[in-house]
Amino acid sequence: MLDAAWLALGGIAPYIPREFLKTNPVMTFIRMIFAWWHHATFGTLFTTWWSGTLVGSDQFGNRYYEAKKSGRRWVLYAGTVEASRVPPDWHGWLHHTFKEPPTVAPFKDKAWEKPHQPNLTGTDGAYRPSGSLLASGVRPKATGDYQAWKPE
């Protein structure tokens, strides 16, 4: 079994998922090899350890890296791998729209901007307009201004 001391000695402790030490390490390691949607794969973690430089992190706990030689940029997600969890400033940096990361040259928030939210589709926080069956469980009555089409 792998333990925290072995991982710390190997120098890869900052790169592994936080739950690696909390759950069964063997199952977590197998998930790292085959299931990319839970965490970064073993190959991504190795590349991060071998050639990545930590640039910064965001309010969601995602960590952003840049390759030492090639300038390639990537993110290690905190939790489920979901691209909508990347804020706009970090998205611009990842796609080479901005040269400097938000830790060096932060965005100036506009007064009309709302805080970034990940995609909430499929969660309790999803938008449900009035009339949606999921909004309140009761559909409102028809207003009477609708006439069904009848073929002639």
VENSUL-V976812 format. One record per residue. PHI is phi in whole degrees, -180 to 180 (none if undefined). OMEGA is omega in radians with two decimals (NA if undefined). Layout:
# VENSUL-V976812
phi=PHI omega=OMEGA
phi=PHI omega=OMEGA
This chain:
# VENSUL-V976812
phi=none omega=3.09
phi=-87 omega=3.09
phi=-130 omega=-3.04
phi=-62 omega=-3.12
phi=-64 omega=3.14
phi=-64 omega=-3.13
phi=-67 omega=3.13
phi=-66 omega=3.12
phi=-66 omega=3.13
phi=-75 omega=3.10
phi=80 omega=-3.10
phi=-109 omega=-3.09
phi=-57 omega=-3.13
phi=-70 omega=-3.03
phi=-95 omega=-3.06
phi=-81 omega=3.07
phi=-60 omega=-3.08
phi=-63 omega=-3.10
phi=-82 omega=-3.14
phi=-58 omega=-3.10
phi=-86 omega=-3.10
phi=-90 omega=-3.08
phi=-112 omega=3.10
phi=-64 omega=-3.05
phi=-63 omega=-3.12
phi=-66 omega=3.13
phi=-67 omega=3.11
phi=-65 omega=3.11
phi=-64 omega=3.11
phi=-64 omega=3.08
phi=-64 omega=3.11
phi=-65 omega=-3.13
phi=-78 omega=-2.96
phi=-107 omega=-3.01
phi=-116 omega=-3.08
phi=-71 omega=-3.05
phi=-79 omega=3.10
phi=-87 omega=-3.10
phi=-152 omega=3.03
phi=-67 omega=3.11
phi=-76 omega=3.12
phi=-60 omega=3.12
phi=-63 omega=3.11
phi=-66 omega=3.12
phi=-65 omega=3.11
phi=-66 omega=3.11
phi=-61 omega=3.12
phi=-63 omega=3.14
phi=-67 omega=-3.02
phi=-76 omega=-2.98
phi=-128 omega=-3.08
phi=-96 omega=3.04
phi=-120 omega=3.12
phi=-67 omega=-3.12
phi=-100 omega=3.13
phi=172 omega=3.12
phi=-142 omega=-3.12
phi=-112 omega=-3.09
phi=-69 omega=3.13
phi=-91 omega=-3.14
phi=93 omega=3.08
phi=-68 omega=3.14
phi=-114 omega=-3.03
phi=-113 omega=-3.06
phi=-129 omega=3.04
phi=-134 omega=3.12
phi=-69 omega=-3.07
phi=-66 omega=-3.06
phi=-105 omega=-2.97
phi=-86 omega=-3.11
phi=83 omega=3.10
phi=-64 omega=-3.09
phi=-124 omega=3.12
phi=-155 omega=-3.10
phi=-126 omega=2.94
phi=-107 omega=-3.06
phi=-74 omega=3.01
phi=-90 omega=-3.09
phi=103 omega=-3.08
phi=-63 omega=3.12
phi=-74 omega=-3.10
phi=-147 omega=-3.03
phi=-62 omega=-3.13
phi=-72 omega=3.10
phi=-84 omega=3.11
phi=-92 omega=3.12
phi=-65 omega=-3.06
phi=-60 omega=-3.13
phi=-65 omega=3.10
phi=-72 omega=3.09
phi=-61 omega=3.10
phi=-62 omega=3.12
phi=-68 omega=-3.14
phi=-59 omega=-3.08
phi=-96 omega=3.07
phi=60 omega=3.02
phi=-75 omega=3.10
phi=-116 omega=3.13
phi=-75 omega=-3.10
phi=-94 omega=3.09
phi=-72 omega=3.13
phi=-61 omega=3.08
phi=-73 omega=3.14
phi=-96 omega=-3.13
phi=-126 omega=-3.08
phi=-69 omega=3.06
phi=-64 omega=2.98
phi=-97 omega=-3.11
phi=-68 omega=3.05
phi=-86 omega=-3.11
phi=-65 omega=-3.07
phi=-89 omega=-3.10
phi=-78 omega=3.03
phi=-97 omega=3.08
phi=-64 omega=-3.13
phi=-67 omega=3.04
phi=-128 omega=3.03
phi=-68 omega=3.09
phi=-63 omega=-3.08
phi=-102 omega=3.13
phi=-57 omega=3.13
phi=86 omega=3.12
phi=-114 omega=3.10
phi=-67 omega=-3.13
phi=-88 omega=-3.11
phi=-67 omega=3.11
phi=-72 omega=3.11
phi=-132 omega=-3.09
phi=-69 omega=3.09
phi=-62 omega=-3.06
phi=99 omega=3.09
phi=-72 omega=3.12
phi=-65 omega=-3.14
phi=-88 omega=-3.08
phi=-65 omega=-3.11
phi=-134 omega=-3.12
phi=89 omega=-3.14
phi=-126 omega=3.13
phi=-84 omega=3.14
phi=-68 omega=-3.13
phi=-68 omega=3.10
phi=-67 omega=-3.07
phi=-85 omega=3.12
phi=92 omega=3.14
phi=-93 omega=-3.13
phi=-107 omega=3.04
phi=-122 omega=-3.12
phi=-66 omega=3.10
phi=-76 omega=3.10
phi=-125 omega=3.13
phi=-67 omega=-3.14
phi=-104 omega=NA
